[in-house]
Amino acid sequence: MTDDIRVATPADAGAIRSIYAPFVTGTAITFATDPPDESELADDIGEANRYPWLVCEADEAVVGYATASSLRSRPAYDWAVELTIYVAEDAQHSGVGRGLYTALLDVLACQGYCDAYAVTTLPNPATVGLHESMGFDRVGRFPAAGHKLGDWHDVAWWHRRLRERPADPDPPVTVDAVRETPAFAAALRAGEAALGE
């Protein structure tokens, strides 16, 4: 089996939707209630330049994806991101999540982001374990914050610093600005190296 981590393209939208949809319809891991339309996803991926979209392929099939988004809309939050990661059911517990996160966090640091946050519906031992093993600290828990599939669920927030926080930081740069750099290539290679861990 060959594993590869690369930048997602709009052509990956169907595979990404197929990975995400079962979490939407059958679990409370996400509070979304309707899976996104494939064309919406393709547009989101195609227009992504502020935040990376990465996929992991195993034998040329997409088995997981990771991306980031704005933590909040006000300019003071420009150096912080919220993370998203999903792995296909048959690829879970195989290192795909660790590989994708390794690459994503390194790319975000290259872009100039300083802090990464992730939100986790509880209970979710696999996601909690991933964040703990990757050096995230739990920074908050909101009891019974959401109701889905007939039950109330707590939500936990996780934090990890990506790089030192400069006193007078430059704005983060786009994905395109770093995509052809050695640091970007190294981030993807580091993610691939972490796949087997």
Buried (B, 14 or more C-beta within 10 A) or exposed (E): EEBBBBBBEBEBBBBBBEBBBBBBEEEBBBBEEEBBEBEEBBEBBBEBEBBBBBBBBBEEEBBBBBBBEEBEEEEEBBBBBBBBBBBBEEBBEBBBBBBBBBBBBBBBBBBBBBBBBBBBBBEBEBBBEBBEEBEBEBEEEEEEBBEBEEEEBBBBBBBBEBBEEEEEBEEBBBBEBBBEEEEBEBBBBBBBEBBEE
